[in-house]
Amino acid sequence: MAANKTCPFCGSDSIEVYKHYGEGAGIRYGGYFPECTVCGCRLNYYESREEALKAWNKRASGIKLAEARDEFMDVVYDELSDDADNCRSNRIIDAADEIYRVLHRSGEE
């Protein structure tokens, strides 16, 4: 099984599954986890390589990016409407716009 979905953050199709186990405070942790080799986006640990890839490929695409951006902007305007010069809200909106552009280019729309 291979990763079918690209990275939701950078759009890369370079997805690897790594195995890691550790121990701390008498507790064993770890397993297999999928990770983008370009930006480092990763999921939690899974019992097997197959489960890790299945989780990567199964993640919900959910709401369309444009809808998510619009909803986010509504919240920003509502929450920061008292900001006298709108400096904070403008920085947040600029960051959201950049995230939207990156994801839009990756084909997640």
C-alpha positions, 0 to 999 in steps of 0.5 A, a space after each residue: 500500500 502506498 500513500 495516495 494523498 499528497 501532503 495537506 500542507 505542502 502538496 508533496 507526494 513524498 510520504 514515508 512510513 517510519 517505525 519508532 519505539 521508545 520507552 520513558 517512565 516505564 511506558 513503551 510507546 511508538 509504532 509506525 507513523 506516516 510523515 511528509 519528507 518535505 515539510 514534516 507533517 505527520 500523523 500519530 503512531 499506528 500498530 502497523 505500516 499498513 494502518 499508518 498508510 490507511 490513516 494517511 489516505 483516509 484523512 477527511 478532505 471535509 469542507 472545501 478550502 474556500 468555505 473554510 477560509 470564509 468561515 475562518 474570516 467571519 470568526 476573525 472579524 467577529 472576534 477582533 472587531 474591537 481591535 482599534 487599528 485592525 492590526 491583529 486581524 489583518 495579520 491573521 487574515 494575511 496568514 490565512 490567505 497564504 495558507 489558502 494559496 498554498 493548499 489551493 495550489 496543492 489541489 486540495 480544493 
